[in-house]
Amino acid sequence: ANMSSIIAGSVVGGAFLAYICASATLFFFPCLIHRKKKLSLSVKHISHRGGAGEDLENTIAAYERALKNGTDMLELDVQLTKDGEVVVSHDNHLERAAGVDALISETNYSDLPKLKKELPVDFMKDRVVRVTHDRNVIPTLKEVFEKFPETPINVDVKRESDELIDKVHKLILQYGRQQITVWGSASNQSGSKLYRKDPSIPLFFSIRHLMLTHILLVTRSEER
């Protein structure tokens, strides 16, 4: 019995040691099993929702301001209207941004309301954006791609919809943006669908993968 316990302990200990060694080796040399990707763009500054704290979020006006101020990449969110148009909006519900009790997914594109000219920034306490211009419209993703053909753009797919994913992918291909577009979703399931759709397009981490990476980094730091 004692010998069996010793053997079992040795096997478990050996397996754990092998795991630690393999983890450390792949952490420092990931290219041993993963081919290193050639990055086509270098980004130091990203404008979240086009610079939501400076102009109306996710509008052409906001994107132009952000680029004028020197941003490297625009970040935006996409939704799908009732009649299948890919539009740029963080929320599916229109209450916060437009003051209308309706869903984008249940509204035709031509019936979408204009955005409010005074809009609280939901991720910045006590920050309110006020504009006087009349460019407070919800743009389509197609309009954004046409307006900024050479600008790197981060596309956050907000809904787990195969139709939305297919249409965003077609637009990326149509405008030849595979190398200057990053897409992804906070949802791990949606992120997996995006990767399967086209592994050549850079993918940002889902919340699940971000947390897992953080745990692995903390674990590795503690081991050192």
C-alpha positions as CSV (number, residue, x, y, z in Angstrom):
1,A,0.0,0.0,0.0
2,N,2.8,2.3,0.9
3,M,4.6,1.6,-2.4
4,S,1.4,2.3,-4.3
5,S,1.1,5.6,-2.6
6,I,4.7,6.5,-3.3
7,I,4.2,5.6,-7.0
8,A,1.0,7.5,-7.3
9,G,2.5,10.6,-5.6
10,S,5.5,10.4,-8.0
11,V,3.2,10.2,-11.0
12,V,1.1,13.2,-9.8
13,G,4.2,15.2,-8.9
14,G,5.9,14.4,-12.2
15,A,2.8,15.4,-14.1
16,F,2.5,18.7,-12.2
17,L,6.2,19.4,-12.9
18,A,5.8,18.7,-16.6
19,Y,2.8,21.0,-16.7
20,I,4.8,23.8,-15.0
21,C,7.7,23.3,-17.4
22,A,5.5,23.2,-20.5
23,S,3.6,26.3,-19.4
24,A,6.8,28.2,-18.7
25,T,8.3,27.2,-22.0
26,L,5.2,28.1,-24.1
27,F,4.8,31.3,-22.2
28,F,8.2,32.5,-23.3
29,F,8.3,30.7,-26.7
30,P,4.7,30.5,-28.0
31,C,5.9,30.2,-31.5
32,L,7.0,26.6,-30.8
33,I,3.4,25.6,-31.5
34,H,1.8,28.8,-32.9
35,R,3.1,30.5,-36.1
36,K,3.8,34.1,-35.4
37,K,1.4,36.4,-37.2
38,K,2.7,39.3,-39.2
39,L,1.0,42.5,-37.9
40,S,-0.1,44.8,-40.6
41,L,-0.7,47.8,-38.3
42,S,0.7,49.4,-35.1
43,V,-1.7,51.2,-32.8
44,K,-0.9,53.2,-29.7
45,H,-4.2,55.2,-29.3
46,I,-7.7,54.0,-29.9
47,S,-10.8,56.3,-29.8
48,H,-13.5,54.4,-27.9
49,R,-16.8,54.9,-29.8
50,G,-14.9,57.5,-31.8
51,G,-14.1,59.6,-28.8
52,A,-17.3,59.5,-26.9
53,G,-16.2,62.0,-24.3
54,E,-15.6,64.7,-27.0
55,D,-18.5,64.3,-29.5
56,L,-21.6,62.2,-29.9
57,E,-20.5,58.6,-29.7
58,N,-20.3,56.5,-32.8
59,T,-21.0,59.3,-35.3
60,I,-19.1,60.5,-38.4
61,A,-18.5,63.8,-36.6
62,A,-16.9,62.0,-33.6
63,Y,-14.6,59.9,-35.9
64,E,-13.5,63.0,-37.8
65,R,-12.7,64.8,-34.6
66,A,-10.7,61.8,-33.3
67,L,-8.6,61.5,-36.4
68,K,-8.0,65.3,-36.4
69,N,-6.7,64.9,-32.8
70,G,-4.3,62.2,-34.0
71,T,-5.9,58.9,-33.0
72,D,-4.5,55.7,-34.6
73,M,-7.7,53.6,-34.6
74,L,-11.4,54.1,-34.3
75,E,-13.5,51.8,-32.1
76,L,-17.1,51.3,-32.9
77,D,-20.1,49.0,-32.2
78,V,-22.5,47.4,-34.7
79,Q,-26.1,46.4,-34.6
80,L,-28.6,45.1,-37.2
81,T,-31.8,46.9,-38.1
82,K,-35.1,45.2,-38.7
83,D,-34.5,45.4,-42.5
84,G,-31.0,44.1,-42.3
85,E,-28.8,47.2,-42.3
86,V,-25.6,47.1,-40.4
87,V,-25.5,50.3,-38.3
88,V,-23.1,51.8,-35.8
89,S,-24.5,52.0,-32.3
90,H,-23.4,50.7,-28.9
91,D,-26.9,50.1,-27.6
92,N,-29.7,48.1,-29.3
93,H,-32.2,50.0,-27.3
94,L,-32.5,53.7,-28.4
95,E,-33.6,55.2,-25.1
96,R,-30.2,56.3,-23.9
97,A,-28.8,57.8,-27.1
98,A,-32.0,58.9,-28.9
99,G,-34.6,59.2,-26.2
100,V,-36.9,56.8,-28.0
101,D,-38.4,53.6,-26.4
102,A,-37.6,51.3,-29.3
103,L,-35.0,48.7,-30.4
104,I,-32.8,49.0,-33.4
105,S,-33.4,45.4,-34.2
106,E,-37.1,46.1,-34.5
107,T,-36.8,49.3,-36.4
108,N,-36.2,49.8,-40.2
109,Y,-33.1,51.9,-41.0
110,S,-35.1,54.7,-42.6
111,D,-37.1,55.0,-39.4
112,L,-34.2,55.4,-37.0
113,P,-34.3,58.6,-34.9
114,K,-31.6,61.1,-34.6
115,L,-29.4,61.1,-31.6
116,K,-29.9,63.5,-28.7
117,K,-27.6,66.5,-28.9
118,E,-26.9,66.3,-25.1
119,L,-25.7,62.8,-24.2
120,P,-24.2,61.6,-20.9
121,V,-21.1,59.5,-21.3
122,D,-22.1,56.2,-19.6
123,F,-18.6,55.2,-18.8
124,M,-17.4,58.6,-17.4
125,K,-19.1,59.8,-14.3
126,D,-20.7,63.3,-14.6
127,R,-19.5,63.7,-18.1
128,V,-22.0,65.1,-20.6
129,V,-21.4,65.8,-24.3
130,R,-23.3,68.7,-25.8
131,V,-23.2,69.5,-29.5
132,T,-24.7,72.2,-31.7
133,H,-24.1,70.6,-35.1
134,D,-26.8,68.6,-36.9
135,R,-24.7,65.5,-37.6
136,N,-26.4,63.5,-34.9
137,V,-27.4,60.6,-37.1
138,I,-26.7,56.9,-36.7
139,P,-24.3,55.9,-39.5
140,T,-24.1,52.6,-41.4
141,L,-20.9,50.6,-41.2
142,K,-20.7,50.9,-45.0
143,E,-20.7,54.7,-44.6
144,V,-17.9,54.5,-42.1
145,F,-15.8,52.2,-44.3
146,E,-16.3,54.5,-47.3
147,K,-15.5,57.7,-45.3
148,F,-12.3,56.3,-43.7
149,P,-10.9,53.8,-46.2
150,E,-7.4,53.7,-44.8
151,T,-8.1,54.1,-41.1
152,P,-7.7,51.1,-38.8
153,I,-11.1,50.3,-37.2
154,N,-12.0,48.0,-34.3
155,V,-15.5,46.6,-34.8
156,D,-17.3,45.3,-31.7
157,V,-20.1,43.0,-32.8
158,K,-22.7,43.6,-30.1
159,R,-25.3,40.9,-30.9
160,E,-24.8,37.1,-31.3
161,S,-26.3,37.1,-34.8
162,D,-25.1,35.0,-37.7
163,E,-26.7,37.5,-40.1
164,L,-24.8,40.4,-38.5
165,I,-21.5,38.5,-38.6
166,D,-22.0,37.5,-42.2
167,K,-22.8,41.1,-43.3
168,V,-20.0,42.7,-41.3
169,H,-17.6,40.1,-42.9
170,K,-18.9,40.9,-46.4
171,L,-18.3,44.6,-45.9
172,I,-14.8,44.0,-44.6
173,L,-14.0,42.0,-47.8
174,Q,-15.8,44.4,-50.0
175,Y,-13.7,47.3,-48.9
176,G,-10.5,45.3,-48.7
177,R,-10.1,45.9,-45.0
178,Q,-8.9,42.5,-43.8
179,Q,-5.5,43.9,-42.7
180,I,-6.7,47.1,-41.0
181,T,-9.8,45.9,-39.3
182,V,-9.9,44.2,-35.9
183,W,-13.2,42.6,-34.9
184,G,-14.5,40.7,-31.9
185,S,-17.1,40.6,-29.1
186,A,-17.3,40.5,-25.4
187,S,-19.2,37.2,-25.8
188,N,-16.9,34.2,-26.0
189,Q,-19.4,32.4,-28.2
190,S,-19.6,35.3,-30.7
191,G,-15.9,35.7,-30.7
192,S,-15.5,32.0,-31.6
193,K,-18.0,32.4,-34.5
194,L,-16.0,35.4,-35.8
195,Y,-12.8,33.5,-35.7
196,R,-14.3,30.5,-37.5
197,K,-15.8,32.9,-40.1
198,D,-12.4,34.3,-41.0
199,P,-9.2,33.5,-39.0
200,S,-7.2,36.0,-41.2
201,I,-9.0,39.0,-39.6
202,P,-7.4,40.1,-36.3
203,L,-9.6,39.2,-33.4
204,F,-9.8,41.0,-30.0
205,F,-10.3,39.0,-26.8
206,S,-13.6,38.2,-25.4
207,I,-14.1,38.9,-21.6
208,R,-13.6,35.2,-20.9
209,H,-10.3,35.0,-22.8
210,L,-9.1,38.3,-21.2
211,M,-9.8,36.9,-17.7
212,L,-8.1,33.6,-18.5
213,T,-5.0,35.4,-19.9
214,H,-4.9,37.6,-16.7
215,I,-5.1,34.5,-14.5
216,L,-2.3,32.8,-16.4
217,L,-0.1,35.9,-16.2
218,V,-0.7,36.3,-12.4
219,T,0.0,32.6,-11.9
220,R,3.2,32.9,-13.9
221,S,4.3,36.0,-11.9
222,E,3.7,34.2,-8.6
223,E,5.8,31.2,-9.8
224,R,8.7,33.6,-10.5
